Amino acid sequence: MRDLAEVYTHQREVNAMLDLVPDMFPTDENPGNTDRKFLEPACGSGNFLEEILQRKLAFVTTERYGMGQRYEHRILRALASVYAVDINDENVEESRDRLRAVINSHIDNDMNTKAVSSEFSDAVDVILTTNIVLGDTMTKRADITFVDYKAGKGGTFTREWSPLDSHNEGLFAMFAPVDEMPVHYRDLLANPGPTTTKAATR
């Protein structure tokens, strides 16, 4: 396999760098601040992604959100605001696995013997597929497409598809396909593309 010039970032450095942007994470004063977007353009095996998601989920608890739809939706909101690209498919898969493990560990610790819905697990997989992707951010940005998940009421998202193009003013700046109707997170798997009818809502 060719040399990808990967550099391992120690947990100490990961924490030090993320500590420089405290306003990007929830706090005791602002526990609902779980939707701030992160993009890791060369994520490697996911060291930064794992810590980012852990910091977000530390404030998503059953004590704050209950054990039902609000709780599941809030976890998905935290996950849906984390984006990453890597040129190595093995790194992409490992990063997805690590984020999935963060969510599973958080749920196990927070819910004890209770279980989340199967649709929630499907939604986690959908979001990981759209947000942690294979690509080259140096030379082929226009070939990389992300989905912007805008959280709505009642467990819904409105999605917008946008290429990560250097001509854009921002990550999701250009006109792009968008859901005409919000999609409940339990229906994300059944609606992989933009919705056009109310059938996607609950």
N, C-alpha and C positions, 0 to 999 in steps of 0.2 A: 504494500500500500504506500502511496506517495506521502512524503512528509508535508503535513499541513501546518507546521510551525506553531503547534498549540503550546500554550503556556498555562500551567496549572496555577490558579489563584487560590492562595491559602484562605481559610475561613477568617483569619484575622484581618486580612486585607479586604475581603468582602464586607465584613461588618464595618470597617473603618470608612469605606467608600459610601456605603448606604447611610451611615450616620451623618454624612454631610448634607443629606436631603431629608431631614426629619418631617418637613411639611408634606412629603409624599406618602406618609403612612398614617394610619389611625393613631389616635392618642386617647388618653382618658378624657380630655376635654372635647375631642372630636372623634368619637369611636366609629362614626359612620363613614369616615374618609377611606373607603376601601376601593374606590373606582379610579384612582389616579393611574394613568397609563405608563408602563415601562416597555421599552424596546431594547432588547439585547441583540445587536447586529451580528455577533459572532459568539454564540452562547456556549460553545464547547459542550461539556457534559452537564451543564446546568447549575453550577455553584451559586451564581447570582440569583437565578430564577428561584431556586429552592428557598433561599433566605428571604427574598422579596415576598413570596407567597406566605411563608411562615409568619412574617411580620404583619401581613394583612389579616390572616386568619386568627391571630392572637386575640383580636377584638370581635370575632364572629363566634359568639357562644350561644348555647341554648338558653342560658340565663337572660341574655339580651333579646334573642329573636324567637325563642320557643323551639319546638322540635318539628315543625311542619314546613310548609311552603316558604315562609319568610326566611327561615334558616337555610334551607337548601338554595334558595335564590341568591341570598347574600354570599354564600360560599362561591357560587358560580360567578357572581359579579366580581369577586376578588380575583378569581382565575381568569376571567375574560378580559381583564385589563393588563394582563402580562403577555408580552409578545416576544418572539425570538426567532432568529434565523441561524442556521449553520450550514456549512458547505459539506459536512460529513453526515451521511444518513444515520450512522451509528450514534453520533452525538445527538441528533434529533430524537431518535427513539429513546435514548437514555434520559434526555431532558424531560420528555413526556412522562416516562416511567417515574422519575423522581418527583415531579409535581403531583402525579397521581398518588404516589406514596405519601406525600405531605398531606393531601386531603384525607386519605384513608386513616392516617395516624391521628389527625386532628379530630375526625369524627369518632374514632374509637375512644379517644381520651375524653371527649366532650359528651358523648351520648351513652357511654358505657355499653349496655347490652341492647340499646335501641338501634334500629336500622334505618337507613335512608331508603328512598324509593328507587326502584330499578330505573325509572326514567331519569332520575338525578344522575345515576352512574352513566347512563347513555349520554346525557348532556355534557358531563365531564369529558368523555371521549371525543365528542363532537368539537368542543372548544379547544381541546389540546391539538386536534388535527388542523384546525383553522389558524391557530395562534402560534404554534411551534412548528416551523416549516423548514424544508430543505431549500437552500438557495445560496446565491453569491451576491452579497451586498456591495461588493467592490465593483463588479463589472456587469451584473445582470439584475439591477434593482427593478427594472420594469417587468421582469418575469415573476416577481414575488407579489403575491396578493394576500392581503389580510382581510379579516372581517372585523369591523368595528361593532361591538355589541353595546347598544345603548339601553340601559335598564329602564323598564317601565313598571307600571302598577300591576299587581296581581300575578307576579312571577313571570313577567314577559320581558322579551328583548325585541328591539327593532335593530336589524342588522344592515350594515352598509359594506359593500365589497369595494376595495380600492387597491390598486397596485402601489407598491413602495417604489415610486419613481422619483428620481432626483429633480425632475421638473416641478414636482408638487411643492407647495408652500408648507405642507405639513404631512403627517402620516396619513390623514384621511381628508385631504384638502380638495381633491378634484371630484367632479360629478361622477357618480358611480351607481351601479345597481343597488337598490335599497328595498327593504320590505315595505309593501304598501299597508300591511296590517301587522301589528305586533305578534310575535310568536311566543307562546308559553314555553318555558324551558323543557317541559315534558314532551313537547312536540318538535324539538330541534332535530332529532334524528330523522323524523318523517318529513322534514322540510329543509333539505340541504341547500336549496336555492331560494331566491327572493319570493316572498308570498304575494299573491294577487287577490286573495279572497279572505273573507272572515273565518274560513274554515280553520285557519291556523291559530285562532284565539280560543280561550276557554272562559 
